[in-house]
Amino acid sequence: MIHLYCGDGKGKTTAAIGLAMRSAGRGNRVVVAQFLKNADSGVRAALSLLPSILLLDAPEIMKFVFQMTPEEKKAERERQTALFDAAVTLASRERAGLLVLDEMCSAVSTGMVSLERVTEFLDHLPAGLEVVLTGRDPAPELERRADYITEMRKCKHPYDRGVAPRLGVEW
């Protein structure tokens, strides 16, 4: 089945990683690919300690898409598409029970990964594979394919008071 964690609230990645931990704890192989994120994350540090969770590489530095030059966007589009392809291939090859595509909604909405490529994959999932997509503003085509949709809605957040992201809490 397809799980979608979306919305403007905190907790989308946390929910996806929680499901990854639950799946790994039950003996499943899990593949995690993070889109539009760099490698500096407490989540990545923790996941790298678990042998049944296969964590794909992320760059040390990652600009926001709106900060990229056209040349950087083109290179990043190629890298993000290759990351998606690698995650799909690895999940199939390893007979994973769960594939987490963190920030896939944003990768699609910014044009870093084509919606058609993602929907083609979702329409032909390998038997027994659960897929999690996270991010803001999911495309309607992704929502239609989802079996679960959980929306995280921001009611109040320290960012609104100018509090910077905190190590170990937001990243």
C-alpha positions in Angstrom: 0.0 0.0 0.0 1.0 3.6 -0.4 1.3 5.9 2.6 1.3 9.7 2.2 2.4 12.0 5.1 1.8 15.6 4.0 1.0 19.1 5.2 2.7 22.2 6.6 3.2 20.7 10.1 6.2 19.1 11.7 6.3 15.3 11.8 6.1 14.0 8.2 9.7 12.6 8.2 9.4 11.5 11.8 6.2 9.5 11.0 7.9 7.9 8.0 11.0 6.9 10.0 8.8 5.6 12.8 7.1 3.3 10.3 10.6 2.3 9.0 11.7 1.4 12.5 8.5 -0.7 13.1 9.0 -2.5 9.8 12.7 -3.2 10.4 11.8 -4.3 13.9 9.6 -7.0 12.4 12.4 -8.3 10.2 11.7 -6.4 7.0 14.3 -4.8 4.8 13.7 -1.1 4.5 15.1 1.4 1.9 15.1 5.1 2.7 15.9 7.8 0.2 15.7 11.5 1.2 15.1 14.1 -1.5 16.1 17.7 -1.3 17.9 17.1 2.1 21.5 17.1 3.0 23.3 14.4 5.0 23.5 16.4 8.3 20.6 14.8 10.1 20.1 13.0 13.4 17.6 10.7 11.6 20.3 9.6 9.2 22.8 9.1 12.0 20.4 6.8 13.8 19.2 4.9 10.7 22.8 4.2 9.7 23.2 2.1 12.8 20.5 -0.4 11.8 21.7 -3.1 9.3 18.2 -3.9 8.0 17.6 -0.2 6.9 19.4 0.7 3.7 19.9 4.4 3.6 20.8 6.0 0.3 23.5 8.7 0.2 22.7 12.4 0.5 25.0 15.3 -0.3 26.9 17.1 2.4 25.5 20.5 1.2 22.1 21.0 -0.4 20.7 24.4 -1.5 17.0 25.1 -1.6 15.8 24.8 -5.2 14.9 28.5 -5.4 18.5 29.4 -4.6 19.9 27.3 -7.5 21.1 28.6 -10.8 19.6 27.0 -13.9 22.8 24.9 -14.3 22.6 23.7 -10.6 18.9 22.9 -11.1 19.7 20.7 -14.1 22.5 18.9 -12.3 20.3 18.4 -9.2 17.3 17.2 -11.3 19.6 14.5 -12.7 20.9 13.6 -9.2 17.4 13.4 -7.7 16.1 11.3 -10.6 19.0 8.9 -10.2 18.3 8.7 -6.5 14.7 7.8 -7.2 15.8 5.2 -9.7 18.4 3.8 -7.3 15.8 3.6 -4.4 13.3 1.7 -6.6 15.9 -0.7 -7.9 17.3 -1.4 -4.4 13.9 -1.9 -2.9 13.2 -4.5 -5.6 16.6 -6.2 -5.5 16.6 -6.5 -1.7 12.9 -7.5 -1.6 12.3 -4.7 0.8 9.1 -4.6 2.8 9.1 -0.8 2.9 10.4 2.0 0.7 10.5 5.5 2.2 10.7 8.3 -0.3 11.2 11.3 2.1 10.3 14.7 0.6 9.1 13.1 -2.7 6.1 15.4 -2.9 8.5 18.4 -2.9 10.9 16.7 -5.3 7.9 16.4 -7.7 6.5 19.8 -7.1 9.9 21.5 -7.7 10.4 19.5 -10.9 13.4 17.6 -9.5 11.7 14.2 -10.2 9.0 13.8 -12.8 5.5 13.1 -11.6 5.1 10.6 -14.5 8.1 8.6 -13.3 6.7 8.4 -9.8 3.2 7.5 -10.8 4.4 4.8 -13.2 6.3 3.2 -10.3 3.3 3.5 -7.9 1.0 1.9 -10.5 3.3 -1.1 -10.7 4.5 -1.8 -7.2 6.4 -5.0 -6.5 4.3 -7.5 -4.5 4.6 -6.9 -0.8 6.2 -3.5 -1.0 4.8 -0.6 1.1 5.8 2.8 0.0 5.8 6.0 2.0 5.9 9.5 0.4 6.3 12.6 2.4 6.3 16.3 1.8 4.2 19.4 1.4 1.6 20.0 -1.3 1.3 16.5 -2.8 0.2 16.3 -6.4 -3.4 15.2 -6.8 -2.1 12.2 -8.8 -0.2 11.1 -5.7 -3.2 11.6 -3.4 -5.4 9.5 -5.7 -2.9 6.6 -5.5 -2.5 6.7 -1.7 -4.1 4.2 0.5 -3.3 6.2 3.6 -3.1 10.0 3.8 -2.1 11.7 7.0 -1.9 15.4 7.0 0.3 17.2 9.6 -1.2 20.7 10.1 0.8 23.4 11.8 -1.2 25.0 14.6 1.7 26.6 16.4 5.5 26.4 15.8 8.5 28.1 17.4 9.6 29.2 13.9 6.7 31.7 14.1 8.5 33.4 17.0 11.9 33.4 15.2 13.3 30.3 17.0 15.9 28.6 14.8 15.8 24.9 14.0 17.2 22.9 17.0 19.7 20.1 16.7 18.1 16.8 17.7 14.6 18.2 17.5 14.1 19.7 14.0 17.3 18.1 12.5 
